Amino acid sequence: MTKGVKQSIERLMREVDWCDAGDGCQGAETPLRLQGWGHHRRAIVLRRRIKTDVGVVDERNSDQLQLSFAELTEEKVVYEHDLFITSLANEILTVAQLYRHRADAENPFDELKNHCRRPARHHPRRLDRRPRNPGREDGPVHRGAPPGHRL
């Protein structure tokens, strides 16, 4: 997370009443202008409270990692955050639902693209190359078969 995003979330935590964003989340919005952007954009921040104890790893000493557990109570509240930059004018609940559905729709493609490849040592040919028949991606055409027939 960039410094500007962290500052925006800190300001929201202090100043804003968070609204229900569905699926156990709360949401708030703020204008955000990061370095290199010509103008402010609408940023929607979602937060979800982490209710179970959290493991914390201290990696400052590379020879010996330190693991500790933070016990969460009503006084110690920890949130995970998501940030959406959007041009949609809908309410926060609607935008949150739309982005959740989009992520759900993209997950199978991500899995196919990134998790289903064979390692290169087993098969040197890349599995994501273009199909032999660009018009149809469901398999090669048998040369003597009638049009539309697949093996």
N, CA and C of each residue as an Amber inpcrd file, in Angstrom:
protein
   453
   0.8310000  -1.1650000   0.0000000   0.0000000   0.0000000   0.0000000
   0.8870000   1.2440000   0.0000000   0.5250000   2.2130000  -0.8030000
   1.3330000   3.4230000  -0.8720000   1.0450000   4.3280000   0.3290000
   1.9220000   5.2820000   0.5240000   1.7920000   6.2090000   1.6490000
   0.4760000   6.9910000   1.5710000   0.1090000   7.4680000   0.3740000
  -1.1340000   8.2200000   0.2010000  -2.3670000   7.3970000   0.5370000
  -2.3690000   6.1160000   0.1520000  -3.4970000   5.2340000   0.4550000
  -3.5840000   5.0020000   1.9570000  -2.4460000   4.7500000   2.6010000
  -2.4430000   4.5390000   4.0490000  -2.9690000   5.7710000   4.7810000
  -2.5460000   6.9540000   4.3540000  -3.0200000   8.1810000   4.9950000
  -4.5260000   8.3510000   4.8180000  -5.0440000   8.0170000   3.6410000
  -6.4850000   8.1120000   3.4060000  -7.2600000   7.1550000   4.3040000
  -6.7620000   5.9270000   4.4430000  -7.4400000   4.9500000   5.2980000
  -7.3810000   5.3990000   6.7560000  -6.2360000   5.9060000   7.2010000
  -6.1270000   6.4050000   8.5790000  -7.1200000   7.5340000   8.8280000
  -7.2610000   8.4510000   7.8650000  -8.2080000   9.5590000   8.0130000
  -9.6440000   9.0350000   8.0650000  -9.9600000   8.0720000   7.2140000
 -11.3010000   7.4840000   7.2300000 -11.5870000   6.8120000   8.5690000
 -10.5980000   6.1240000   9.1290000 -10.7950000   5.4340000  10.4060000
 -11.1340000   6.4260000  11.5150000 -10.5490000   7.6160000  11.4740000
 -10.7810000   8.6210000  12.5100000 -12.0570000   9.4170000  12.2990000
 -12.3910000   9.7490000  11.0520000 -13.3830000  10.7800000  10.7890000
 -14.7230000  10.3100000  10.2510000 -14.8240000   9.1320000   9.7340000
 -16.0030000   8.7550000   8.9600000 -16.7970000   7.6590000   9.6520000
 -18.1240000   7.7400000   9.5080000 -18.9890000   6.6350000   9.9120000
 -19.0340000   5.6490000   8.7380000 -18.6810000   4.4340000   9.0070000
 -18.6360000   3.4170000   7.9680000 -20.0370000   2.8460000   7.7700000
 -20.3830000   2.5270000   6.5270000 -21.6990000   1.9630000   6.2350000
 -21.5540000   0.4800000   5.9000000 -22.6690000  -0.2270000   5.9330000
 -22.6800000  -1.6450000   5.6120000 -22.3740000  -1.8200000   4.1250000
 -21.4510000  -2.7230000   3.8100000 -21.0930000  -2.9940000   2.4210000
 -21.3600000  -4.4470000   2.0540000 -22.1100000  -5.1600000   2.8840000
 -22.4570000  -6.5450000   2.6070000 -21.3080000  -7.5000000   2.8480000
 -21.6330000  -8.7660000   2.9930000 -20.6520000  -9.8390000   3.1500000
 -19.7210000  -9.6100000   4.3390000 -20.2420000  -9.0090000   5.4080000
 -19.4430000  -8.7930000   6.6090000 -18.4850000  -7.6280000   6.5330000
 -18.6120000  -6.7840000   5.5090000 -17.7110000  -5.6410000   5.3240000
 -18.4210000  -4.3300000   5.6580000 -17.5990000  -3.3410000   5.9320000
 -18.0620000  -1.9700000   6.0610000 -17.3180000  -1.1580000   5.0200000
 -17.9520000  -0.0780000   4.5440000 -17.3300000   0.7110000   3.4910000
 -17.4100000   2.2000000   3.7560000 -16.4750000   2.9280000   3.1650000
 -16.4470000   4.3860000   3.2050000 -15.7990000   4.8470000   1.9060000
 -16.0400000   6.0940000   1.5470000 -15.4340000   6.6050000   0.3200000
 -14.7180000   7.9100000   0.5760000 -13.7400000   8.1840000  -0.2880000
 -12.9440000   9.3930000  -0.1830000 -12.4020000   9.7320000  -1.5590000
 -12.2100000  11.0160000  -1.8450000 -11.4860000  11.3390000  -3.0770000
 -10.0020000  11.0500000  -2.8570000  -9.3460000  10.5240000  -3.8740000
  -7.9470000  10.1510000  -3.7440000  -7.1940000  10.6000000  -4.9890000
  -6.0860000  11.2560000  -4.7740000  -5.2190000  11.6680000  -5.8790000
  -3.8020000  11.2390000  -5.5400000  -3.3170000  10.2500000  -6.2680000
  -1.9740000   9.7440000  -6.0420000  -0.9940000  10.3990000  -7.0080000
   0.2730000  10.2320000  -6.7230000   1.3280000  10.8240000  -7.5480000
   1.1880000  10.3470000  -8.9920000   1.2060000  11.2870000  -9.9150000
   1.0920000  10.9590000 -11.3340000  -0.3270000  11.0380000 -11.8600000
  -1.3140000  11.1690000 -10.9820000  -2.7050000  11.2920000 -11.4100000
  -3.0090000  12.7580000 -11.6560000  -3.7360000  13.0560000 -12.7130000
  -4.0640000  14.4320000 -13.0350000  -5.1830000  15.0170000 -12.1960000
  -6.0330000  14.1690000 -11.6330000  -7.1630000  14.6580000 -10.8470000
  -7.5390000  13.6250000  -9.7830000  -8.4020000  14.0360000  -8.8730000
  -8.8800000  13.1340000  -7.8260000  -9.8180000  12.0960000  -8.4370000
  -9.8090000  10.9190000  -7.8540000 -10.7150000   9.8500000  -8.2710000
 -11.4800000   9.3550000  -7.0440000 -12.6070000   8.7240000  -7.2920000
 -13.4170000   8.1750000  -6.2080000 -12.7870000   6.8710000  -5.7350000
 -12.4560000   6.8260000  -4.4680000 -11.8870000   5.6210000  -3.8680000
 -12.8760000   5.0910000  -2.8450000 -13.1740000   3.8200000  -2.9300000
 -14.0270000   3.1590000  -1.9540000 -13.1590000   2.1880000  -1.1760000
 -13.1750000   2.3330000   0.1400000 -12.3930000   1.4710000   1.0170000
 -13.3570000   0.5460000   1.7410000 -13.0850000  -0.7380000   1.6640000
 -13.8610000  -1.7280000   2.4120000 -12.9780000  -2.2640000   3.5250000
 -13.5760000  -2.4870000   4.6650000 -12.8320000  -3.0970000   5.7620000
 -13.6430000  -4.2660000   6.3090000 -12.9230000  -5.2960000   6.7000000
 -13.5430000  -6.4720000   7.3180000 -12.7680000  -6.7620000   8.5960000
 -13.4960000  -6.8950000   9.6760000 -12.8560000  -7.1560000  10.9610000
 -12.3440000  -8.5900000  10.9960000 -11.1130000  -8.7330000  11.4440000
 -10.5280000 -10.0590000  11.6520000 -10.8590000 -10.4550000  13.0810000
 -11.5620000 -11.5620000  13.2320000 -12.0800000 -11.9310000  14.5520000
 -11.2340000 -12.9780000  15.2620000 -10.3970000 -13.6860000  14.5230000
  -9.5770000 -14.7220000  15.1610000  -8.1880000 -14.1750000  15.4550000
  -7.4740000 -14.8500000  16.3270000  -6.1160000 -14.4290000  16.6470000
  -5.2480000 -14.4940000  15.3880000  -4.2650000 -13.6180000  15.3280000
  -3.4460000 -13.4720000  14.1390000  -1.9980000 -13.8280000  14.4580000
  -1.3700000 -14.6030000  13.5770000   0.0500000 -14.8990000  13.7010000
   0.8580000 -13.7740000  13.0750000   1.8880000 -13.3140000  13.7780000
   2.7300000 -12.2230000  13.3010000   4.1580000 -12.7440000  13.1940000
   4.7720000 -12.5580000  12.0290000   6.1440000 -13.0020000  11.8000000
   7.0430000 -11.7770000  11.7290000   8.0990000 -11.7740000  12.5290000
   9.0820000 -10.7050000  12.5230000  10.2820000 -11.1900000  11.7260000
  10.5210000 -10.5930000  10.5560000  11.5850000 -11.0420000   9.6640000
  12.8040000 -10.1300000   9.7010000  12.9300000  -9.2940000  10.7030000
  14.0700000  -8.3750000  10.7600000  15.3900000  -9.1210000  10.8880000
  15.4030000 -10.2020000  11.6130000  16.6130000 -11.0070000  11.7710000
  16.4920000 -12.2040000  10.8250000  17.2940000 -12.2230000   9.7630000
  17.1700000 -13.2790000   8.7610000  17.6330000 -14.6410000   9.2780000
  18.4400000 -14.6510000  10.3600000  18.9070000 -15.9230000  10.9050000
  17.8310000 -16.6260000  11.7260000  16.9920000 -15.8430000  12.3930000
  15.9840000 -16.4190000  13.2760000  14.6720000 -15.6430000  13.1400000
  13.6880000 -16.2540000  12.5040000  12.3810000 -15.6200000  12.4000000
  11.6650000 -15.7400000  13.7390000  10.9050000 -14.6940000  14.0840000
  10.1330000 -14.7210000  15.3230000   8.6550000 -14.7860000  14.9870000
   7.9730000 -15.7310000  15.5860000   6.5320000 -15.8760000  15.3990000
   5.8440000 -15.5970000  16.7230000   4.8640000 -14.7230000  16.6720000
   4.0590000 -14.4660000  17.8640000   2.5990000 -14.3910000  17.4290000
   1.7140000 -14.5240000  18.3930000   0.2870000 -14.4680000  18.0970000
  -0.3180000 -13.2760000  18.8170000  -1.0540000 -12.4710000  18.0570000
  -1.7510000 -11.3230000  18.6360000  -3.1430000 -11.7820000  19.0330000
  -3.4460000 -11.6960000  20.3060000  -4.7780000 -12.0620000  20.7760000
  -5.6980000 -10.8720000  20.5920000  -6.7510000 -11.0730000  19.8290000
  -7.6770000  -9.9900000  19.5370000  -8.8080000  -9.9910000  20.5570000
  -9.1140000  -8.8170000  21.0700000 -10.1990000  -8.6370000  22.0350000
 -11.0960000  -7.5190000  21.5250000 -12.0840000  -7.1470000  22.3230000
 -12.9460000  -6.0270000  21.9490000 -12.1650000  -4.7160000  21.9100000
 -11.0910000  -4.6070000  22.6790000 -10.2730000  -3.3980000  22.6990000
  -9.2430000  -3.3870000  21.5650000  -8.7850000  -4.5760000  21.1530000
  -7.8240000  -4.6960000  20.0520000  -8.5800000  -5.1630000  18.8160000
  -8.8110000  -4.2470000  17.9090000  -9.5660000  -4.5700000  16.6970000
  -8.6220000  -4.4720000  15.5000000  -8.6200000  -5.5000000  14.6790000
  -7.7800000  -5.5400000  13.4810000  -8.6940000  -5.7060000  12.2720000
  -8.4120000  -4.9160000  11.2360000  -9.1860000  -4.9790000   9.9980000
  -8.2740000  -5.3200000   8.8340000  -8.8490000  -5.9990000   7.8390000
  -8.1990000  -6.0930000   6.5440000  -8.9410000  -5.1320000   5.6240000
  -8.2120000  -4.5290000   4.6850000  -8.7950000  -3.4950000   3.8390000
  -8.6900000  -3.8440000   2.3610000  -9.6900000  -3.4200000   1.5950000
  -9.6660000  -3.4710000   0.1380000  -9.9310000  -2.0570000  -0.3500000
  -9.2970000  -1.6840000  -1.4400000  -9.4730000  -0.3500000  -2.0100000
  -9.8780000  -0.4920000  -3.4640000 -10.9520000   0.1920000  -3.8440000
 -11.4170000   0.2030000  -5.2270000 -11.3960000   1.6330000  -5.7370000
 -10.7710000   1.8600000  -6.8730000 -10.8340000   3.1400000  -7.5530000
 -11.8880000   2.9550000  -8.6380000 -12.9190000   3.7810000  -8.6130000
 -14.0330000   3.5650000  -9.5220000 -14.5970000   4.8740000 -10.0300000
 -15.2200000   4.8000000 -11.1910000 -15.9440000   5.9480000 -11.7300000
 -17.4490000   5.7370000 -11.5820000 -17.8410000   4.6180000 -10.9980000
 -19.2690000   4.3430000 -10.7920000 -19.8350000   5.3030000  -9.7490000
 -21.0620000   5.7480000  -9.9830000 -21.7010000   6.6870000  -9.0640000
 -22.6280000   5.9780000  -8.0740000 -22.6640000   4.6540000  -8.1070000
 -23.5620000   3.8910000  -7.2410000 -23.1550000   4.0120000  -5.7770000
 -24.0860000   3.5950000  -4.9040000 -23.7790000   3.5800000  -3.4730000
 -22.7210000   2.5150000  -3.1930000 -22.1110000   2.6060000  -2.0400000
 -20.9810000   1.7390000  -1.6750000 -21.3740000   0.2580000  -1.6920000
 -22.5460000  -0.0640000  -1.1520000 -22.9930000  -1.4600000  -1.1260000
 -23.0520000  -2.0390000  -2.5390000 -23.5930000  -1.2870000  -3.4860000
 -23.7180000  -1.7560000  -4.8680000 -22.3450000  -1.9290000  -5.5190000
 -21.4620000  -0.9550000  -5.3370000 -20.1200000  -1.0500000  -5.9260000
 -19.3690000  -2.2470000  -5.3400000 -19.4860000  -2.4520000  -4.0430000
 -18.8140000  -3.5880000  -3.4040000 -19.3180000  -4.9080000  -3.9840000
 -20.6350000  -5.0280000  -4.1600000 -21.2010000  -6.2560000  -4.7370000
 -20.7140000  -6.4640000  -6.1660000 -20.6980000  -5.3960000  -6.9520000
 -20.2490000  -5.5180000  -8.3510000 -18.8020000  -5.9900000  -8.4190000
 -17.9360000  -5.4250000  -7.5920000 -16.5310000  -5.8330000  -7.6170000
 -16.3570000  -7.2570000  -7.0900000 -17.1550000  -7.6650000  -6.1060000
 -17.0840000  -9.0580000  -5.6240000 -17.4710000 -10.0200000  -6.7310000
 -18.5620000  -9.6920000  -7.4490000 -19.0000000 -10.5670000  -8.5420000
 -17.9560000 -10.6130000  -9.6550000 -17.3310000  -9.4810000  -9.9270000
 -16.2910000  -9.4470000 -10.9520000 -15.1290000 -10.3420000 -10.5470000
 -14.7090000 -10.2600000  -9.2920000 -13.6100000 -11.1080000  -8.8190000
 -13.9990000 -12.5710000  -8.8940000 -15.2410000 -12.8980000  -8.5200000
 -15.7010000 -14.2820000  -8.5950000 -15.6830000 -14.7850000 -10.0330000
 -16.0250000 -13.9170000 -10.9820000 -16.0350000 -14.3190000 -12.3910000
 -14.6230000 -14.4740000 -12.9400000 -13.6620000 -13.7000000 -12.4380000
 -12.2970000 -13.7610000 -12.9540000 -11.4750000 -14.8830000 -12.3270000
 -11.8550000 -15.3740000 -11.1690000 -11.0690000 -16.4060000 -10.4900000
 -10.8540000 -17.6700000 -11.3220000 -11.9070000 -18.2280000 -11.9730000
 -11.6530000 -19.4410000 -12.7650000 -10.6550000 -19.2050000 -13.9000000
 -10.6990000 -18.0250000 -14.5260000  -9.7560000 -17.7310000 -15.6010000
  -8.3370000 -17.6220000 -15.0520000  -8.2100000 -16.9950000 -13.8880000
  -6.9010000 -16.8800000 -13.2530000  -6.3520000 -18.2650000 -12.9310000
  -7.2040000 -19.1300000 -12.4090000  -6.7520000 -20.4850000 -12.0840000
  -6.3240000 -21.2380000 -13.3340000  -7.1150000 -21.1250000 -14.3970000
  -6.7440000 -21.8030000 -15.6380000  -5.4360000 -21.2710000 -16.1950000
  -5.2830000 -19.9640000 -16.1450000  -4.1130000 -19.3350000 -16.7330000
  -2.8540000 -19.5740000 -15.9110000  -2.9560000 -19.5120000 -14.6010000
  -1.7610000 -19.5230000 -13.7570000  -1.5170000 -20.8020000 -12.9790000
  -2.5160000 -21.6480000 -12.8540000  -2.3430000 -22.7990000 -11.9680000
  -2.4450000 -24.1420000 -12.6740000  -2.8230000 -24.1590000 -13.9260000
  -3.0630000 -25.4340000 -14.5940000  -2.0220000 -25.7670000 -15.6490000
  -0.9120000 -25.0770000 -15.6420000   0.1320000 -25.3780000 -16.6140000
   1.0310000 -26.4930000 -16.1170000   1.5110000 -27.2800000 -17.0380000
   2.4960000 -28.2910000 -16.6810000   3.8410000 -27.6110000 -16.5070000
   4.6650000 -28.0950000 -15.5980000   6.0130000 -27.5230000 -15.4790000
   6.7930000 -27.7250000 -16.7710000   7.6570000 -26.8040000 -17.1230000
   8.3970000 -26.8330000 -18.3850000   9.2780000 -28.0750000 -18.5070000
   9.7720000 -28.6160000 -17.3990000  10.6650000 -29.7770000 -17.4800000
   9.9400000 -31.0160000 -17.9840000   8.6040000 -31.0660000 -17.8510000
   7.8510000 -32.2250000 -18.3090000   7.4520000 -32.0990000 -19.7740000
   7.2110000 -30.8860000 -20.2170000   6.7350000 -30.6890000 -21.5750000
   7.2170000 -29.3350000 -22.0580000   8.1060000 -29.2880000 -23.0270000
   8.6820000 -28.0070000 -23.4300000   7.7050000 -27.0850000 -24.1460000
   6.6210000 -27.6190000 -24.6970000   5.6650000 -26.7920000 -25.4380000
   4.7890000 -26.0230000 -24.4610000   4.6130000 -24.7400000 -24.7180000
   3.7500000 -23.9220000 -23.8510000   2.2960000 -24.3210000 -24.0660000
   1.5370000 -24.3910000 -22.9870000   0.1470000 -24.8040000 -23.0860000
  -0.7910000 -23.6640000 -23.4600000  -0.3120000 -22.4220000 -23.4010000
  -1.2070000 -21.3090000 -23.6770000  -1.0110000 -20.7540000 -25.0880000
  -0.4330000 -21.5270000 -26.0020000  -0.2330000 -21.0160000 -27.3580000
  -1.5670000 -20.9500000 -28.0920000  -1.5890000 -20.2470000 -29.2030000
  -2.8290000 -20.0950000 -29.9700000  -3.2730000 -21.4540000 -30.5170000
  -4.5730000 -21.6690000 -30.5860000  -5.0550000 -22.9320000 -31.1550000
  -4.7380000 -23.0130000 -32.6530000  -4.6700000 -24.2280000 -33.1610000
  -4.3660000 -24.4210000 -34.5790000  -5.4630000 -23.8450000 -35.4690000
  -6.6890000 -23.9050000 -35.0030000  -7.8280000 -23.3980000 -35.7590000
  -8.3810000 -22.1870000 -35.0070000  -7.9300000 -20.9580000 -35.3330000
  -8.2860000 -19.7880000 -34.5380000  -9.7820000 -19.5220000 -34.4560000
 -10.5510000 -19.9650000 -35.4280000 -11.9880000 -19.7170000 -35.3940000
 -12.7010000 -20.5640000 -34.3650000 -12.1760000 -21.7320000 -34.0750000
 -12.8090000 -22.6560000 -33.1350000 -11.7580000 -23.1140000 -32.1470000
 -12.0290000 -22.9840000 -30.8660000 -11.0400000 -23.3540000 -29.8700000
 -11.3400000 -24.6900000 -29.2040000 -12.2880000 -25.4460000 -29.7420000
 -12.6700000 -26.6710000 -29.0580000 -12.0230000 -27.9120000 -29.6520000
 -10.9830000 -27.7770000 -30.4370000 -10.2490000 -28.9470000 -30.8880000
  -9.9030000 -28.8840000 -32.3610000  -9.0110000 -29.7530000 -32.8010000
  -8.6130000 -29.7560000 -34.2070000  -9.7190000 -30.3070000 -35.0980000
  -9.7150000 -29.8910000 -36.3530000 -10.7070000 -30.3590000 -37.3220000
 -10.1070000 -31.5280000 -38.0820000 -10.8870000 -32.6020000 -38.2180000
 -10.4530000 -33.7450000 -39.0060000 -10.6050000 -33.3910000 -40.4870000
  -9.5790000 -33.6060000 -41.2940000  -9.5830000 -33.1200000 -42.6670000
 -10.7020000 -33.7100000 -43.5120000 -11.0890000 -34.9330000 -43.3260000
 -12.1240000 -35.5380000 -44.1700000 -13.5310000 -35.3940000 -43.6120000
 -13.6920000 -34.7260000 -42.4920000 -14.9930000 -34.6490000 -41.8380000
 -15.8240000 -33.5100000 -42.4210000 -17.1540000 -33.5990000 -42.2990000
 -18.0150000 -32.5120000 -42.7440000 -17.7770000 -31.2550000 -41.9060000
 -18.1250000 -30.0740000 -42.4160000 -17.9000000 -28.8290000 -41.6630000
 -18.5900000 -28.8660000 -40.3090000 -17.8950000 -28.3820000 -39.3120000
 -18.4420000 -28.3310000 -37.9610000 -18.2140000 -29.5950000 -37.1520000
 -17.7370000 -30.6650000 -37.7790000 -17.5010000 -31.9170000 -37.0590000
 -16.1920000 -31.8350000 -36.2730000 -16.2260000 -32.2180000 -35.0180000
 -15.0320000 -32.1960000 -34.1450000 -14.6810000 -33.6230000 -33.7450000
 -13.4010000 -33.8350000 -33.5350000 -12.9560000 -35.1490000 -33.0570000
 -13.2300000 -35.3070000 -31.5920000
